[in-house]
């Protein structure tokens, strides 16, 4: 069984579906706006553990007769569940904001551009975890945002910095 292709972050580029992708660390204003929306999408991503914890919280809110709070939580859960499997993970979309082909206009981005990039990466069969590493190492502040998202979803107390 052949190993999945990998992204060598030290090279600053990779090839997928015959296209050369350049890894960049800066985003235009439009792409940064998309990044912020993807942060929200990432925050509403659901795992079985987070779903259980959110439902437990709703149950507690109903018992405390905080119906408005419970309704908001249920709405978030419904939206998250409705999107499971329907679209690509937010991390891949984030990577599409700063992994660019030669000659690509870096000042704009649209869903068709994002979909085409992710399609190239799927066709190449690149290991998914490389995109998580890529996103956390390339976009300033993403690692901290991911830590905060995990902390908010899990409800665990903030960990001290080492």
C-alpha positions as CSV (number, residue, x, y, z in Angstrom):
1,X,0.0,0.0,0.0
2,X,1.5,3.3,-1.1
3,X,1.8,6.2,1.4
4,X,-0.3,9.3,1.0
5,X,1.6,12.3,-0.5
6,X,2.8,14.8,2.1
7,X,3.4,18.5,2.2
8,X,6.9,19.5,3.1
9,X,6.3,22.8,4.9
10,X,10.0,23.7,4.7
11,X,9.8,24.0,0.9
12,X,7.0,26.6,1.0
13,X,5.3,25.0,-1.9
14,X,3.7,21.7,-3.0
15,X,2.2,20.2,-6.2
16,X,-1.3,18.9,-6.4
17,X,-3.1,17.7,-9.6
18,X,-0.3,19.0,-11.7
19,X,-0.5,22.5,-10.2
20,X,2.2,24.2,-8.2
21,X,0.8,25.7,-4.9
22,X,2.8,28.4,-3.2
23,X,2.3,28.7,0.6
24,X,1.9,32.3,1.7
25,X,1.5,33.8,5.2
26,X,-0.2,37.0,4.4
27,X,-3.9,37.5,3.5
28,X,-5.6,40.3,1.6
29,X,-8.5,42.1,3.3
30,X,-11.1,40.0,1.4
31,X,-9.4,36.8,2.2
32,X,-9.0,37.7,5.9
33,X,-12.8,38.4,6.0
34,X,-13.3,34.9,4.6
35,X,-10.8,33.6,7.2
36,X,-12.9,35.1,10.0
37,X,-16.1,33.4,8.8
38,X,-14.2,30.1,8.6
39,X,-13.1,30.6,12.2
40,X,-16.8,30.7,13.2
41,X,-17.5,27.6,11.0
42,X,-14.6,25.8,12.7
43,X,-16.0,26.8,16.1
44,X,-19.4,25.3,15.4
45,X,-17.9,22.0,14.2
46,X,-19.3,19.1,16.1
47,X,-17.6,16.0,17.4
48,X,-19.6,13.3,19.3
49,X,-18.0,14.5,22.6
50,X,-18.9,18.2,21.9
51,X,-22.4,17.2,20.8
52,X,-22.9,15.3,24.1
53,X,-21.6,18.2,26.1
54,X,-23.8,20.7,24.3
55,X,-26.9,18.5,24.7
56,X,-26.0,18.1,28.4
57,X,-25.8,21.9,28.7
58,X,-29.2,22.3,27.0
59,X,-30.7,19.8,29.4
60,X,-29.4,21.8,32.3
61,X,-30.7,25.0,30.9
62,X,-34.2,23.5,30.4
63,X,-34.1,22.3,34.0
64,X,-33.2,25.8,35.2
65,X,-36.1,27.1,33.0
66,X,-33.6,29.1,30.8
67,X,-35.6,28.4,27.7
68,X,-34.1,31.1,25.5
69,X,-30.6,30.0,26.3
70,X,-31.6,26.4,25.6
71,X,-33.2,27.4,22.3
72,X,-30.0,29.2,21.1
73,X,-27.9,26.1,22.0
74,X,-30.3,23.8,20.2
75,X,-30.2,26.0,17.1
76,X,-26.4,25.9,17.1
77,X,-26.5,22.1,17.4
78,X,-29.0,21.8,14.6
79,X,-26.9,24.0,12.3
80,X,-23.8,22.0,13.1
81,X,-25.4,18.6,12.6
82,X,-27.0,19.8,9.3
83,X,-23.6,20.6,7.9
84,X,-21.9,17.3,8.8
85,X,-20.6,15.7,5.7
86,X,-22.1,18.3,3.4
87,X,-19.1,20.4,2.9
88,X,-15.3,20.3,3.2
89,X,-13.8,20.9,6.7
90,X,-13.1,24.6,7.5
91,X,-9.3,23.9,7.8
92,X,-9.1,22.9,4.1
93,X,-11.0,26.1,3.2
94,X,-8.6,28.1,5.4
95,X,-5.7,26.6,3.6
96,X,-7.3,27.6,0.3
97,X,-7.0,31.2,1.3
98,X,-3.2,31.1,1.5
99,X,-2.1,28.2,-0.8
100,X,-2.1,29.9,-4.2
101,X,-1.3,28.9,-7.7
102,X,1.2,30.9,-9.7
103,X,-0.4,34.0,-11.2
104,X,-3.5,33.8,-8.9
105,X,-5.1,37.1,-7.9
106,X,-4.4,37.1,-4.1
107,X,-6.7,40.0,-3.5
108,X,-9.9,38.1,-4.1
109,X,-11.4,34.7,-3.4
110,X,-14.7,32.9,-4.1
111,X,-16.2,29.6,-3.4
112,X,-15.4,28.3,-6.9
113,X,-11.7,29.0,-6.3
114,X,-11.8,27.3,-2.9
115,X,-13.6,24.3,-4.3
116,X,-11.2,23.9,-7.2
117,X,-8.2,24.0,-4.9
118,X,-9.6,21.4,-2.5
119,X,-10.6,19.3,-5.5
120,X,-6.9,19.4,-6.6
121,X,-5.7,18.3,-3.2
122,X,-8.2,15.5,-3.0
123,X,-7.2,14.2,-6.5
124,X,-3.5,14.3,-5.3
125,X,-4.5,12.3,-2.2
126,X,-2.5,14.6,0.1
127,X,-2.6,13.5,3.8
128,X,-5.4,15.5,5.6
129,X,-3.3,16.1,8.7
130,X,-0.8,18.1,6.7
131,X,-3.4,20.7,6.1
132,X,-4.0,21.1,9.8
133,X,-0.3,21.5,10.3
134,X,-0.1,23.9,7.4
135,X,-2.9,26.0,8.7
136,X,-1.6,26.2,12.2
137,X,1.9,27.1,11.1
138,X,1.1,29.5,8.4
139,X,-1.7,31.8,9.5
140,X,-0.7,33.9,12.4
141,X,-2.9,33.3,15.4
142,X,-4.6,30.2,14.1
143,X,-2.9,27.9,16.6
144,X,-4.2,30.0,19.4
145,X,-7.6,30.2,17.8
146,X,-7.8,26.4,17.5
147,X,-6.7,26.1,21.2
148,X,-9.5,28.5,22.2
149,X,-12.1,26.7,20.0
150,X,-11.2,23.3,21.6
151,X,-11.3,24.9,25.0
152,X,-14.7,26.5,24.4
153,X,-16.1,23.3,23.0
154,X,-14.7,21.1,25.7
155,X,-15.5,23.5,28.6
156,X,-12.1,22.7,30.1
157,X,-10.2,25.4,32.0
158,X,-7.5,27.3,30.2
159,X,-4.2,25.6,30.3
160,X,-1.2,27.6,31.6
161,X,1.5,28.4,29.0
162,X,4.7,26.4,29.3
